[in-house]
Amino acid sequence: MLKRLPTFPAIVSVYAVIASMLFAWSILHFFWYLPSWLFFMRVTDLIGVFCYVMVSSFIESLAFLSFLLLLCLILPSIYLKDEFVARGTSIALSAIGLLMLYFRFNISKAFDVPIVWFGAAVILVAAVISFLATRILPMRQTLIWLSDRLTVFLYILIPLSLLSLLVIIVRNIV
């Protein structure tokens, strides 16, 4: 069963891309609402909200990585496992990026597409881009380079998430 999973460094590289996108999106939204929250929330409450944002992003990123690893277990190794960094990164960038665009423009009602149709489009686009990721050599090299460079953010994001989880546990116990 473990033979069907990619190597640990490959998993870490793809997780870095997923985590960087989801944490950046969550932190952006936190700072978007921060000025209005300053009018009625104390600093300790703001720290609590920030900790919840960090922990939820951590759980979301682990869930997306688990989905990719489940695909590795289900699909033949030639589809995802053998080129996990390039294809996993391309799936993460396209799927998460398109969902970010959907939720950004759906809030302002710029376009009114049902989530089911948009989800099908996301799956189709992610499949096509992941197919092209191994066929086009510059694209493959860029995706591998990007995932390798984003691993440095894990030195910040993982301890920050664990510290946030500790703060949440302490706040709920006390």
Order of alpha helices (4+ residues) and beta strands (2+ residues): alpha-alpha-alpha-alpha-alpha-alpha
